[in-house]
Amino acid sequence: MIEGQQASLVGLPPVDPDLYKDSHPITYKNAALAFKGDNLDRYLMGRQFMVLLVVFVINQCTSPLDP
């Protein structure tokens, strides 16, 4: 789900918002919030930290126990 959201947000800026404003109002509101200021950069940075955390936690959960 996170990968699809990232791909959508990164690929959506060149699309004219008026094309989906009436047909997809929730998408329009989410995109307006994501593209306001530096929110998209912050989202992408936070996503990278989340991926790092998930990989670290899975590594800790699956590592062998010391005897």
PDBQT receptor file of N, H, CA, C and O in Angstrom, charges set to zero:
ATOM      1  N   MET A   1       0.823  -1.178   0.000  1.00  0.00    +0.000 N 
ATOM      2  CA  MET A   1       0.000   0.000   0.000  1.00  0.00    +0.000 C 
ATOM      3  C   MET A   1       0.875   1.252   0.000  1.00  0.00    +0.000 C 
ATOM      4  O   MET A   1       0.580   2.222  -0.699  1.00  0.00    +0.000 OA
ATOM      5  N   ILE A   2       1.937   1.228   0.774  1.00  0.00    +0.000 N 
ATOM      6  H   ILE A   2       2.177   0.440   1.342  1.00  0.00    +0.000 HD
ATOM      7  CA  ILE A   2       2.820   2.391   0.850  1.00  0.00    +0.000 C 
ATOM      8  C   ILE A   2       3.507   2.622  -0.497  1.00  0.00    +0.000 C 
ATOM      9  O   ILE A   2       3.663   3.766  -0.923  1.00  0.00    +0.000 OA
ATOM     10  N   GLU A   3       3.916   1.551  -1.166  1.00  0.00    +0.000 N 
ATOM     11  H   GLU A   3       3.790   0.621  -0.820  1.00  0.00    +0.000 HD
ATOM     12  CA  GLU A   3       4.579   1.705  -2.460  1.00  0.00    +0.000 C 
ATOM     13  C   GLU A   3       3.648   2.323  -3.488  1.00  0.00    +0.000 C 
ATOM     14  O   GLU A   3       4.064   3.183  -4.265  1.00  0.00    +0.000 OA
ATOM     15  N   GLY A   4       2.391   1.892  -3.498  1.00  0.00    +0.000 N 
ATOM     16  H   GLY A   4       2.054   1.194  -2.866  1.00  0.00    +0.000 HD
ATOM     17  CA  GLY A   4       1.428   2.458  -4.444  1.00  0.00    +0.000 C 
ATOM     18  C   GLY A   4       1.152   3.916  -4.151  1.00  0.00    +0.000 C 
ATOM     19  O   GLY A   4       1.008   4.725  -5.067  1.00  0.00    +0.000 OA
ATOM     20  N   GLN A   5       1.077   4.250  -2.883  1.00  0.00    +0.000 N 
ATOM     21  H   GLN A   5       1.194   3.593  -2.138  1.00  0.00    +0.000 HD
ATOM     22  CA  GLN A   5       0.834   5.645  -2.504  1.00  0.00    +0.000 C 
ATOM     23  C   GLN A   5       2.017   6.513  -2.925  1.00  0.00    +0.000 C 
ATOM     24  O   GLN A   5       1.823   7.615  -3.440  1.00  0.00    +0.000 OA
ATOM     25  N   GLN A   6       3.218   6.037  -2.716  1.00  0.00    +0.000 N 
ATOM     26  H   GLN A   6       3.376   5.142  -2.299  1.00  0.00    +0.000 HD
ATOM     27  CA  GLN A   6       4.394   6.807  -3.114  1.00  0.00    +0.000 C 
ATOM     28  C   GLN A   6       4.422   6.998  -4.630  1.00  0.00    +0.000 C 
ATOM     29  O   GLN A   6       4.668   8.104  -5.111  1.00  0.00    +0.000 OA
ATOM     30  N   ALA A   7       4.175   5.943  -5.372  1.00  0.00    +0.000 N 
ATOM     31  H   ALA A   7       3.975   5.045  -4.981  1.00  0.00    +0.000 HD
ATOM     32  CA  ALA A   7       4.190   6.047  -6.832  1.00  0.00    +0.000 C 
ATOM     33  C   ALA A   7       3.125   7.021  -7.324  1.00  0.00    +0.000 C 
ATOM     34  O   ALA A   7       3.361   7.781  -8.263  1.00  0.00    +0.000 OA
ATOM     35  N   SER A   8       1.966   7.000  -6.698  1.00  0.00    +0.000 N 
ATOM     36  H   SER A   8       1.774   6.382  -5.935  1.00  0.00    +0.000 HD
ATOM     37  CA  SER A   8       0.894   7.909  -7.097  1.00  0.00    +0.000 C 
ATOM     38  C   SER A   8       1.252   9.351  -6.799  1.00  0.00    +0.000 C 
ATOM     39  O   SER A   8       1.050  10.230  -7.636  1.00  0.00    +0.000 OA
ATOM     40  N   LEU A   9       1.784   9.601  -5.609  1.00  0.00    +0.000 N 
ATOM     41  H   LEU A   9       1.949   8.887  -4.928  1.00  0.00    +0.000 HD
ATOM     42  CA  LEU A   9       2.119  10.973  -5.244  1.00  0.00    +0.000 C 
ATOM     43  C   LEU A   9       3.267  11.530  -6.073  1.00  0.00    +0.000 C 
ATOM     44  O   LEU A   9       3.269  12.714  -6.409  1.00  0.00    +0.000 OA
ATOM     45  N   VAL A  10       4.236  10.695  -6.404  1.00  0.00    +0.000 N 
ATOM     46  H   VAL A  10       4.235   9.734  -6.131  1.00  0.00    +0.000 HD
ATOM     47  CA  VAL A  10       5.366  11.162  -7.201  1.00  0.00    +0.000 C 
ATOM     48  C   VAL A  10       4.947  11.383  -8.660  1.00  0.00    +0.000 C 
ATOM     49  O   VAL A  10       5.461  12.287  -9.318  1.00  0.00    +0.000 OA
ATOM     50  N   GLY A  11       4.023  10.570  -9.166  1.00  0.00    +0.000 N 
ATOM     51  H   GLY A  11       3.605   9.835  -8.631  1.00  0.00    +0.000 HD
ATOM     52  CA  GLY A  11       3.616  10.676 -10.560  1.00  0.00    +0.000 C 
ATOM     53  C   GLY A  11       2.478  11.644 -10.822  1.00  0.00    +0.000 C 
ATOM     54  O   GLY A  11       2.204  11.958 -11.981  1.00  0.00    +0.000 OA
ATOM     55  N   LEU A  12       1.808  12.126  -9.790  1.00  0.00    +0.000 N 
ATOM     56  H   LEU A  12       2.030  11.871  -8.849  1.00  0.00    +0.000 HD
ATOM     57  CA  LEU A  12       0.614  12.950  -9.965  1.00  0.00    +0.000 C 
ATOM     58  C   LEU A  12       0.861  14.436 -10.219  1.00  0.00    +0.000 C 
ATOM     59  O   LEU A  12       0.012  15.070 -10.846  1.00  0.00    +0.000 OA
ATOM     60  N   PRO A  13       1.969  15.031  -9.774  1.00  0.00    +0.000 N 
ATOM     61  CA  PRO A  13       2.123  16.477  -9.945  1.00  0.00    +0.000 C 
ATOM     62  C   PRO A  13       1.956  17.024 -11.364  1.00  0.00    +0.000 C 
ATOM     63  O   PRO A  13       1.386  18.105 -11.512  1.00  0.00    +0.000 OA
ATOM     64  N   PRO A  14       2.416  16.345 -12.407  1.00  0.00    +0.000 N 
ATOM     65  CA  PRO A  14       2.224  16.934 -13.742  1.00  0.00    +0.000 C 
ATOM     66  C   PRO A  14       0.774  16.890 -14.248  1.00  0.00    +0.000 C 
ATOM     67  O   PRO A  14       0.452  17.539 -15.244  1.00  0.00    +0.000 OA
ATOM     68  N   VAL A  15      -0.092  16.139 -13.580  1.00  0.00    +0.000 N 
ATOM     69  H   VAL A  15       0.170  15.612 -12.772  1.00  0.00    +0.000 HD
ATOM     70  CA  VAL A  15      -1.483  16.016 -14.012  1.00  0.00    +0.000 C 
ATOM     71  C   VAL A  15      -2.270  17.229 -13.499  1.00  0.00    +0.000 C 
ATOM     72  O   VAL A  15      -2.136  17.622 -12.340  1.00  0.00    +0.000 OA
ATOM     73  N   ASP A  16      -3.073  17.800 -14.356  1.00  0.00    +0.000 N 
ATOM     74  H   ASP A  16      -3.182  17.481 -15.298  1.00  0.00    +0.000 HD
ATOM     75  CA  ASP A  16      -3.898  18.951 -13.993  1.00  0.00    +0.000 C 
ATOM     76  C   ASP A  16      -4.940  18.526 -12.957  1.00  0.00    +0.000 C 
ATOM     77  O   ASP A  16      -5.729  17.619 -13.220  1.00  0.00    +0.000 OA
ATOM     78  N   PRO A  17      -4.957  19.173 -11.773  1.00  0.00    +0.000 N 
ATOM     79  CA  PRO A  17      -5.907  18.776 -10.722  1.00  0.00    +0.000 C 
ATOM     80  C   PRO A  17      -7.373  18.933 -11.129  1.00  0.00    +0.000 C 
ATOM     81  O   PRO A  17      -8.236  18.249 -10.579  1.00  0.00    +0.000 OA
ATOM     82  N   ASP A  18      -7.665  19.803 -12.065  1.00  0.00    +0.000 N 
ATOM     83  H   ASP A  18      -6.964  20.358 -12.512  1.00  0.00    +0.000 HD
ATOM     84  CA  ASP A  18      -9.049  19.983 -12.501  1.00  0.00    +0.000 C 
ATOM     85  C   ASP A  18      -9.606  18.747 -13.207  1.00  0.00    +0.000 C 
ATOM     86  O   ASP A  18     -10.821  18.569 -13.292  1.00  0.00    +0.000 OA
ATOM     87  N   LEU A  19      -8.709  17.893 -13.713  1.00  0.00    +0.000 N 
ATOM     88  H   LEU A  19      -7.722  18.038 -13.644  1.00  0.00    +0.000 HD
ATOM     89  CA  LEU A  19      -9.162  16.675 -14.395  1.00  0.00    +0.000 C 
ATOM     90  C   LEU A  19      -9.819  15.683 -13.433  1.00  0.00    +0.000 C 
ATOM     91  O   LEU A  19     -10.700  14.922 -13.834  1.00  0.00    +0.000 OA
ATOM     92  N   TYR A  20      -9.396  15.687 -12.170  1.00  0.00    +0.000 N 
ATOM     93  H   TYR A  20      -8.681  16.305 -11.844  1.00  0.00    +0.000 HD
ATOM     94  CA  TYR A  20      -9.942  14.720 -11.215  1.00  0.00    +0.000 C 
ATOM     95  C   TYR A  20     -10.629  15.387 -10.017  1.00  0.00    +0.000 C 
ATOM     96  O   TYR A  20     -11.001  14.712  -9.058  1.00  0.00    +0.000 OA
ATOM     97  N   LYS A  21     -10.793  16.686 -10.075  1.00  0.00    +0.000 N 
ATOM     98  H   LYS A  21     -10.491  17.235 -10.855  1.00  0.00    +0.000 HD
ATOM     99  CA  LYS A  21     -11.388  17.414  -8.946  1.00  0.00    +0.000 C 
ATOM    100  C   LYS A  21     -12.822  16.972  -8.663  1.00  0.00    +0.000 C 
ATOM    101  O   LYS A  21     -13.180  16.751  -7.507  1.00  0.00    +0.000 OA
ATOM    102  N   ASP A  22     -13.648  16.840  -9.703  1.00  0.00    +0.000 N 
ATOM    103  H   ASP A  22     -13.357  17.020 -10.642  1.00  0.00    +0.000 HD
ATOM    104  CA  ASP A  22     -15.051  16.474  -9.518  1.00  0.00    +0.000 C 
ATOM    105  C   ASP A  22     -15.267  14.964  -9.427  1.00  0.00    +0.000 C 
ATOM    106  O   ASP A  22     -16.129  14.503  -8.679  1.00  0.00    +0.000 OA
ATOM    107  N   SER A  23     -14.494  14.203 -10.178  1.00  0.00    +0.000 N 
ATOM    108  H   SER A  23     -13.794  14.578 -10.785  1.00  0.00    +0.000 HD
ATOM    109  CA  SER A  23     -14.700  12.754 -10.199  1.00  0.00    +0.000 C 
ATOM    110  C   SER A  23     -14.078  12.045  -8.995  1.00  0.00    +0.000 C 
ATOM    111  O   SER A  23     -14.564  10.993  -8.579  1.00  0.00    +0.000 OA
ATOM    112  N   HIS A  24     -13.010  12.611  -8.433  1.00  0.00    +0.000 N 
ATOM    113  H   HIS A  24     -12.615  13.465  -8.771  1.00  0.00    +0.000 HD
ATOM    114  CA  HIS A  24     -12.312  11.997  -7.296  1.00  0.00    +0.000 C 
ATOM    115  C   HIS A  24     -12.009  13.067  -6.248  1.00  0.00    +0.000 C 
ATOM    116  O   HIS A  24     -10.860  13.483  -6.106  1.00  0.00    +0.000 OA
ATOM    117  N   PRO A  25     -13.028  13.513  -5.517  1.00  0.00    +0.000 N 
ATOM    118  CA  PRO A  25     -12.819  14.620  -4.571  1.00  0.00    +0.000 C 
ATOM    119  C   PRO A  25     -11.864  14.295  -3.418  1.00  0.00    +0.000 C 
ATOM    120  O   PRO A  25     -11.137  15.174  -2.956  1.00  0.00    +0.000 OA
ATOM    121  N   ILE A  26     -11.857  13.053  -2.953  1.00  0.00    +0.000 N 
ATOM    122  H   ILE A  26     -12.448  12.339  -3.329  1.00  0.00    +0.000 HD
ATOM    123  CA  ILE A  26     -10.946  12.696  -1.858  1.00  0.00    +0.000 C 
ATOM    124  C   ILE A  26      -9.496  12.728  -2.350  1.00  0.00    +0.000 C 
ATOM    125  O   ILE A  26      -8.603  13.196  -1.643  1.00  0.00    +0.000 OA
ATOM    126  N   THR A  27      -9.274  12.233  -3.547  1.00  0.00    +0.000 N 
ATOM    127  H   THR A  27      -9.999  11.852  -4.121  1.00  0.00    +0.000 HD
ATOM    128  CA  THR A  27      -7.936  12.281  -4.137  1.00  0.00    +0.000 C 
ATOM    129  C   THR A  27      -7.494  13.723  -4.315  1.00  0.00    +0.000 C 
ATOM    130  O   THR A  27      -6.336  14.059  -4.067  1.00  0.00    +0.000 OA
ATOM    131  N   TYR A  28      -8.407  14.567  -4.740  1.00  0.00    +0.000 N 
ATOM    132  H   TYR A  28      -9.348  14.295  -4.942  1.00  0.00    +0.000 HD
ATOM    133  CA  TYR A  28      -8.085  15.981  -4.930  1.00  0.00    +0.000 C 
ATOM    134  C   TYR A  28      -7.662  16.621  -3.603  1.00  0.00    +0.000 C 
ATOM    135  O   TYR A  28      -6.682  17.364  -3.561  1.00  0.00    +0.000 OA
ATOM    136  N   LYS A  29      -8.387  16.341  -2.531  1.00  0.00    +0.000 N 
ATOM    137  H   LYS A  29      -9.183  15.737  -2.565  1.00  0.00    +0.000 HD
ATOM    138  CA  LYS A  29      -8.050  16.910  -1.221  1.00  0.00    +0.000 C 
ATOM    139  C   LYS A  29      -6.713  16.371  -0.706  1.00  0.00    +0.000 C 
ATOM    140  O   LYS A  29      -5.896  17.124  -0.177  1.00  0.00    +0.000 OA
ATOM    141  N   ASN A  30      -6.499  15.073  -0.863  1.00  0.00    +0.000 N 
ATOM    142  H   ASN A  30      -7.163  14.461  -1.293  1.00  0.00    +0.000 HD
ATOM    143  CA  ASN A  30      -5.232  14.477  -0.433  1.00  0.00    +0.000 C 
ATOM    144  C   ASN A  30      -4.051  15.035  -1.221  1.00  0.00    +0.000 C 
ATOM    145  O   ASN A  30      -2.999  15.329  -0.652  1.00  0.00    +0.000 OA
ATOM    146  N   ALA A  31      -4.230  15.180  -2.536  1.00  0.00    +0.000 N 
ATOM    147  H   ALA A  31      -5.084  14.942  -2.998  1.00  0.00    +0.000 HD
ATOM    148  CA  ALA A  31      -3.157  15.716  -3.374  1.00  0.00    +0.000 C 
ATOM    149  C   ALA A  31      -2.872  17.175  -3.030  1.00  0.00    +0.000 C 
ATOM    150  O   ALA A  31      -1.714  17.593  -2.997  1.00  0.00    +0.000 OA
ATOM    151  N   ALA A  32      -3.928  17.949  -2.774  1.00  0.00    +0.000 N 
ATOM    152  H   ALA A  32      -4.869  17.610  -2.801  1.00  0.00    +0.000 HD
ATOM    153  CA  ALA A  32      -3.723  19.350  -2.406  1.00  0.00    +0.000 C 
ATOM    154  C   ALA A  32      -2.911  19.454  -1.124  1.00  0.00    +0.000 C 
ATOM    155  O   ALA A  32      -2.041  20.317  -1.008  1.00  0.00    +0.000 OA
ATOM    156  N   LEU A  33      -3.185  18.590  -0.170  1.00  0.00    +0.000 N 
ATOM    157  H   LEU A  33      -3.891  17.888  -0.264  1.00  0.00    +0.000 HD
ATOM    158  CA  LEU A  33      -2.424  18.584   1.080  1.00  0.00    +0.000 C 
ATOM    159  C   LEU A  33      -0.992  18.098   0.856  1.00  0.00    +0.000 C 
ATOM    160  O   LEU A  33      -0.050  18.666   1.408  1.00  0.00    +0.000 OA
ATOM    161  N   ALA A  34      -0.827  17.058   0.056  1.00  0.00    +0.000 N 
ATOM    162  H   ALA A  34      -1.592  16.596  -0.393  1.00  0.00    +0.000 HD
ATOM    163  CA  ALA A  34       0.506  16.488  -0.174  1.00  0.00    +0.000 C 
ATOM    164  C   ALA A  34       1.412  17.451  -0.930  1.00  0.00    +0.000 C 
ATOM    165  O   ALA A  34       2.615  17.491  -0.675  1.00  0.00    +0.000 OA
ATOM    166  N   PHE A  35       0.854  18.225  -1.853  1.00  0.00    +0.000 N 
ATOM    167  H   PHE A  35      -0.124  18.193  -2.060  1.00  0.00    +0.000 HD
ATOM    168  CA  PHE A  35       1.668  19.100  -2.694  1.00  0.00    +0.000 C 
ATOM    169  C   PHE A  35       1.816  20.503  -2.117  1.00  0.00    +0.000 C 
ATOM    170  O   PHE A  35       2.431  21.366  -2.742  1.00  0.00    +0.000 OA
ATOM    171  N   LYS A  36       1.261  20.737  -0.936  1.00  0.00    +0.000 N 
ATOM    172  H   LYS A  36       0.762  20.036  -0.428  1.00  0.00    +0.000 HD
ATOM    173  CA  LYS A  36       1.361  22.052  -0.295  1.00  0.00    +0.000 C 
ATOM    174  C   LYS A  36       2.729  22.161   0.381  1.00  0.00    +0.000 C 
ATOM    175  O   LYS A  36       3.081  21.327   1.215  1.00  0.00    +0.000 OA
ATOM    176  N   GLY A  37       3.473  23.160   0.029  1.00  0.00    +0.000 N 
ATOM    177  H   GLY A  37       3.186  23.837  -0.649  1.00  0.00    +0.000 HD
ATOM    178  CA  GLY A  37       4.786  23.369   0.639  1.00  0.00    +0.000 C 
ATOM    179  C   GLY A  37       5.733  22.210   0.383  1.00  0.00    +0.000 C 
ATOM    180  O   GLY A  37       5.845  21.725  -0.742  1.00  0.00    +0.000 OA
ATOM    181  N   ASP A  38       6.408  21.775   1.423  1.00  0.00    +0.000 N 
ATOM    182  H   ASP A  38       6.318  22.169   2.338  1.00  0.00    +0.000 HD
ATOM    183  CA  ASP A  38       7.351  20.659   1.279  1.00  0.00    +0.000 C 
ATOM    184  C   ASP A  38       6.820  19.369   1.895  1.00  0.00    +0.000 C 
ATOM    185  O   ASP A  38       7.594  18.516   2.328  1.00  0.00    +0.000 OA
ATOM    186  N   ASN A  39       5.506  19.232   1.930  1.00  0.00    +0.000 N 
ATOM    187  H   ASN A  39       4.877  19.925   1.578  1.00  0.00    +0.000 HD
ATOM    188  CA  ASN A  39       4.890  18.040   2.524  1.00  0.00    +0.000 C 
ATOM    189  C   ASN A  39       5.292  16.758   1.806  1.00  0.00    +0.000 C 
ATOM    190  O   ASN A  39       5.495  15.728   2.449  1.00  0.00    +0.000 OA
ATOM    191  N   LEU A  40       5.411  16.808   0.481  1.00  0.00    +0.000 N 
ATOM    192  H   LEU A  40       5.246  17.645  -0.042  1.00  0.00    +0.000 HD
ATOM    193  CA  LEU A  40       5.766  15.594  -0.270  1.00  0.00    +0.000 C 
ATOM    194  C   LEU A  40       7.184  15.139   0.099  1.00  0.00    +0.000 C 
ATOM    195  O   LEU A  40       7.427  13.946   0.284  1.00  0.00    +0.000 OA
ATOM    196  N   ASP A  41       8.109  16.085   0.203  1.00  0.00    +0.000 N 
ATOM    197  H   ASP A  41       7.912  17.054   0.053  1.00  0.00    +0.000 HD
ATOM    198  CA  ASP A  41       9.474  15.724   0.594  1.00  0.00    +0.000 C 
ATOM    199  C   ASP A  41       9.504  15.139   2.001  1.00  0.00    +0.000 C 
ATOM    200  O   ASP A  41      10.234  14.184   2.267  1.00  0.00    +0.000 OA
ATOM    201  N   ARG A  42       8.721  15.704   2.887  1.00  0.00    +0.000 N 
ATOM    202  H   ARG A  42       8.128  16.479   2.671  1.00  0.00    +0.000 HD
ATOM    203  CA  ARG A  42       8.664  15.188   4.255  1.00  0.00    +0.000 C 
ATOM    204  C   ARG A  42       8.055  13.785   4.286  1.00  0.00    +0.000 C 
ATOM    205  O   ARG A  42       8.518  12.915   5.023  1.00  0.00    +0.000 OA
ATOM    206  N   TYR A  43       7.019  13.577   3.481  1.00  0.00    +0.000 N 
ATOM    207  H   TYR A  43       6.644  14.284   2.882  1.00  0.00    +0.000 HD
ATOM    208  CA  TYR A  43       6.397  12.256   3.417  1.00  0.00    +0.000 C 
ATOM    209  C   TYR A  43       7.414  11.219   2.909  1.00  0.00    +0.000 C 
ATOM    210  O   TYR A  43       7.531  10.132   3.476  1.00  0.00    +0.000 OA
ATOM    211  N   LEU A  44       8.138  11.558   1.852  1.00  0.00    +0.000 N 
ATOM    212  H   LEU A  44       8.042  12.441   1.392  1.00  0.00    +0.000 HD
ATOM    213  CA  LEU A  44       9.098  10.607   1.289  1.00  0.00    +0.000 C 
ATOM    214  C   LEU A  44      10.219  10.307   2.277  1.00  0.00    +0.000 C 
ATOM    215  O   LEU A  44      10.664   9.163   2.377  1.00  0.00    +0.000 OA
ATOM    216  N   MET A  45      10.680  11.322   3.010  1.00  0.00    +0.000 N 
ATOM    217  H   MET A  45      10.319  12.251   2.929  1.00  0.00    +0.000 HD
ATOM    218  CA  MET A  45      11.727  11.093   4.002  1.00  0.00    +0.000 C 
ATOM    219  C   MET A  45      11.201  10.218   5.142  1.00  0.00    +0.000 C 
ATOM    220  O   MET A  45      11.886   9.295   5.582  1.00  0.00    +0.000 OA
ATOM    221  N   GLY A  46       9.998  10.503   5.616  1.00  0.00    +0.000 N 
ATOM    222  H   GLY A  46       9.441  11.252   5.259  1.00  0.00    +0.000 HD
ATOM    223  CA  GLY A  46       9.405   9.686   6.669  1.00  0.00    +0.000 C 
ATOM    224  C   GLY A  46       9.188   8.255   6.232  1.00  0.00    +0.000 C 
ATOM    225  O   GLY A  46       9.357   7.323   7.018  1.00  0.00    +0.000 OA
ATOM    226  N   ARG A  47       8.810   8.083   4.970  1.00  0.00    +0.000 N 
ATOM    227  H   ARG A  47       8.673   8.841   4.332  1.00  0.00    +0.000 HD
ATOM    228  CA  ARG A  47       8.608   6.742   4.435  1.00  0.00    +0.000 C 
ATOM    229  C   ARG A  47       9.925   5.968   4.434  1.00  0.00    +0.000 C 
ATOM    230  O   ARG A  47       9.948   4.779   4.752  1.00  0.00    +0.000 OA
ATOM    231  N   GLN A  48      11.012   6.637   4.081  1.00  0.00    +0.000 N 
ATOM    232  H   GLN A  48      10.993   7.603   3.823  1.00  0.00    +0.000 HD
ATOM    233  CA  GLN A  48      12.313   5.968   4.081  1.00  0.00    +0.000 C 
ATOM    234  C   GLN A  48      12.699   5.521   5.491  1.00  0.00    +0.000 C 
ATOM    235  O   GLN A  48      13.219   4.421   5.675  1.00  0.00    +0.000 OA
ATOM    236  N   PHE A  49      12.444   6.371   6.483  1.00  0.00    +0.000 N 
ATOM    237  H   PHE A  49      12.021   7.265   6.334  1.00  0.00    +0.000 HD
ATOM    238  CA  PHE A  49      12.733   5.982   7.865  1.00  0.00    +0.000 C 
ATOM    239  C   PHE A  49      11.846   4.814   8.289  1.00  0.00    +0.000 C 
ATOM    240  O   PHE A  49      12.298   3.925   9.011  1.00  0.00    +0.000 OA
ATOM    241  N   MET A  50      10.593   4.808   7.848  1.00  0.00    +0.000 N 
ATOM    242  H   MET A  50      10.226   5.530   7.262  1.00  0.00    +0.000 HD
ATOM    243  CA  MET A  50       9.698   3.709   8.196  1.00  0.00    +0.000 C 
ATOM    244  C   MET A  50      10.198   2.396   7.590  1.00  0.00    +0.000 C 
ATOM    245  O   MET A  50      10.186   1.362   8.257  1.00  0.00    +0.000 OA
ATOM    246  N   VAL A  51      10.633   2.434   6.343  1.00  0.00    +0.000 N 
ATOM    247  H   VAL A  51      10.642   3.275   5.802  1.00  0.00    +0.000 HD
ATOM    248  CA  VAL A  51      11.166   1.229   5.691  1.00  0.00    +0.000 C 
ATOM    249  C   VAL A  51      12.398   0.742   6.442  1.00  0.00    +0.000 C 
ATOM    250  O   VAL A  51      12.557  -0.458   6.664  1.00  0.00    +0.000 OA
ATOM    251  N   LEU A  52      13.267   1.663   6.834  1.00  0.00    +0.000 N 
ATOM    252  H   LEU A  52      13.138   2.638   6.654  1.00  0.00    +0.000 HD
ATOM    253  CA  LEU A  52      14.453   1.296   7.596  1.00  0.00    +0.000 C 
ATOM    254  C   LEU A  52      14.068   0.641   8.918  1.00  0.00    +0.000 C 
ATOM    255  O   LEU A  52      14.657  -0.368   9.306  1.00  0.00    +0.000 OA
ATOM    256  N   LEU A  53      13.092   1.202   9.605  1.00  0.00    +0.000 N 
ATOM    257  H   LEU A  53      12.614   2.022   9.291  1.00  0.00    +0.000 HD
ATOM    258  CA  LEU A  53      12.639   0.641  10.879  1.00  0.00    +0.000 C 
ATOM    259  C   LEU A  53      12.053  -0.758  10.696  1.00  0.00    +0.000 C 
ATOM    260  O   LEU A  53      12.344  -1.661  11.480  1.00  0.00    +0.000 OA
ATOM    261  N   VAL A  54      11.239  -0.938   9.672  1.00  0.00    +0.000 N 
ATOM    262  H   VAL A  54      11.003  -0.204   9.034  1.00  0.00    +0.000 HD
ATOM    263  CA  VAL A  54      10.628  -2.248   9.421  1.00  0.00    +0.000 C 
ATOM    264  C   VAL A  54      11.702  -3.291   9.132  1.00  0.00    +0.000 C 
ATOM    265  O   VAL A  54      11.638  -4.407   9.647  1.00  0.00    +0.000 OA
ATOM    266  N   VAL A  55      12.689  -2.934   8.311  1.00  0.00    +0.000 N 
ATOM    267  H   VAL A  55      12.741  -2.027   7.892  1.00  0.00    +0.000 HD
ATOM    268  CA  VAL A  55      13.766  -3.872   7.999  1.00  0.00    +0.000 C 
ATOM    269  C   VAL A  55      14.553  -4.207   9.275  1.00  0.00    +0.000 C 
ATOM    270  O   VAL A  55      14.894  -5.367   9.507  1.00  0.00    +0.000 OA
ATOM    271  N   PHE A  56      14.838  -3.201  10.092  1.00  0.00    +0.000 N 
ATOM    272  H   PHE A  56      14.561  -2.259   9.904  1.00  0.00    +0.000 HD
ATOM    273  CA  PHE A  56      15.573  -3.434  11.343  1.00  0.00    +0.000 C 
ATOM    274  C   PHE A  56      14.786  -4.341  12.282  1.00  0.00    +0.000 C 
ATOM    275  O   PHE A  56      15.350  -5.277  12.850  1.00  0.00    +0.000 OA
ATOM    276  N   VAL A  57      13.502  -4.081  12.452  1.00  0.00    +0.000 N 
ATOM    277  H   VAL A  57      13.045  -3.321  11.991  1.00  0.00    +0.000 HD
ATOM    278  CA  VAL A  57      12.677  -4.890  13.354  1.00  0.00    +0.000 C 
ATOM    279  C   VAL A  57      12.570  -6.330  12.854  1.00  0.00    +0.000 C 
ATOM    280  O   VAL A  57      12.673  -7.269  13.643  1.00  0.00    +0.000 OA
ATOM    281  N   ILE A  58      12.367  -6.506  11.565  1.00  0.00    +0.000 N 
ATOM    282  H   ILE A  58      12.284  -5.743  10.924  1.00  0.00    +0.000 HD
ATOM    283  CA  ILE A  58      12.286  -7.876  11.018  1.00  0.00    +0.000 C 
ATOM    284  C   ILE A  58      13.620  -8.584  11.214  1.00  0.00    +0.000 C 
ATOM    285  O   ILE A  58      13.652  -9.774  11.530  1.00  0.00    +0.000 OA
ATOM    286  N   ASN A  59      14.718  -7.861  11.027  1.00  0.00    +0.000 N 
ATOM    287  H   ASN A  59      14.692  -6.895  10.770  1.00  0.00    +0.000 HD
ATOM    288  CA  ASN A  59      16.034  -8.462  11.240  1.00  0.00    +0.000 C 
ATOM    289  C   ASN A  59      16.195  -8.900  12.699  1.00  0.00    +0.000 C 
ATOM    290  O   ASN A  59      16.715  -9.983  12.968  1.00  0.00    +0.000 OA
ATOM    291  N   GLN A  60      15.756  -8.073  13.624  1.00  0.00    +0.000 N 
ATOM    292  H   GLN A  60      15.334  -7.194  13.406  1.00  0.00    +0.000 HD
ATOM    293  CA  GLN A  60      15.858  -8.413  15.048  1.00  0.00    +0.000 C 
ATOM    294  C   GLN A  60      14.948  -9.600  15.401  1.00  0.00    +0.000 C 
ATOM    295  O   GLN A  60      15.312 -10.445  16.219  1.00  0.00    +0.000 OA
ATOM    296  N   CYS A  61      13.779  -9.655  14.788  1.00  0.00    +0.000 N 
ATOM    297  H   CYS A  61      13.483  -8.968  14.123  1.00  0.00    +0.000 HD
ATOM    298  CA  CYS A  61      12.837 -10.738  15.094  1.00  0.00    +0.000 C 
ATOM    299  C   CYS A  61      13.268 -12.072  14.535  1.00  0.00    +0.000 C 
ATOM    300  O   CYS A  61      12.915 -13.114  15.087  1.00  0.00    +0.000 OA
ATOM    301  N   THR A  62      14.012 -12.067  13.467  1.00  0.00    +0.000 N 
ATOM    302  H   THR A  62      14.299 -11.221  13.018  1.00  0.00    +0.000 HD
ATOM    303  CA  THR A  62      14.366 -13.318  12.804  1.00  0.00    +0.000 C 
ATOM    304  C   THR A  62      15.808 -13.741  13.038  1.00  0.00    +0.000 C 
ATOM    305  O   THR A  62      16.243 -14.765  12.511  1.00  0.00    +0.000 OA
ATOM    306  N   SER A  63      16.556 -12.966  13.822  1.00  0.00    +0.000 N 
ATOM    307  H   SER A  63      16.202 -12.135  14.250  1.00  0.00    +0.000 HD
ATOM    308  CA  SER A  63      17.936 -13.355  14.086  1.00  0.00    +0.000 C 
ATOM    309  C   SER A  63      17.980 -14.483  15.112  1.00  0.00    +0.000 C 
ATOM    310  O   SER A  63      17.108 -14.561  15.978  1.00  0.00    +0.000 OA
ATOM    311  N   PRO A  64      18.972 -15.350  15.030  1.00  0.00    +0.000 N 
ATOM    312  CA  PRO A  64      19.053 -16.466  15.973  1.00  0.00    +0.000 C 
ATOM    313  C   PRO A  64      19.374 -15.960  17.380  1.00  0.00    +0.000 C 
ATOM    314  O   PRO A  64      20.050 -14.947  17.559  1.00  0.00    +0.000 OA
ATOM    315  N   LEU A  65      18.871 -16.691  18.366  1.00  0.00    +0.000 N 
ATOM    316  H   LEU A  65      18.321 -17.514  18.220  1.00  0.00    +0.000 HD
ATOM    317  CA  LEU A  65      19.123 -16.351  19.763  1.00  0.00    +0.000 C 
ATOM    318  C   LEU A  65      20.504 -16.841  20.169  1.00  0.00    +0.000 C 
ATOM    319  O   LEU A  65      20.974 -17.870  19.683  1.00  0.00    +0.000 OA
ATOM    320  N   ASP A  66      21.148 -16.102  21.058  1.00  0.00    +0.000 N 
ATOM    321  H   ASP A  66      20.766 -15.267  21.453  1.00  0.00    +0.000 HD
ATOM    322  CA  ASP A  66      22.440 -16.549  21.594  1.00  0.00    +0.000 C 
ATOM    323  C   ASP A  66      22.189 -17.726  22.543  1.00  0.00    +0.000 C 
ATOM    324  O   ASP A  66      21.247 -17.700  23.335  1.00  0.00    +0.000 OA
ATOM    325  N   PRO A  67      23.045 -18.765  22.456  1.00  0.00    +0.000 N 
ATOM    326  CA  PRO A  67      22.833 -19.930  23.341  1.00  0.00    +0.000 C 
ATOM    327  C   PRO A  67      23.175 -19.638  24.786  1.00  0.00    +0.000 C 
ATOM    328  O   PRO A  67      23.048 -20.515  25.640  1.00  0.00    +0.000 OA
TER     329      PRO A  67
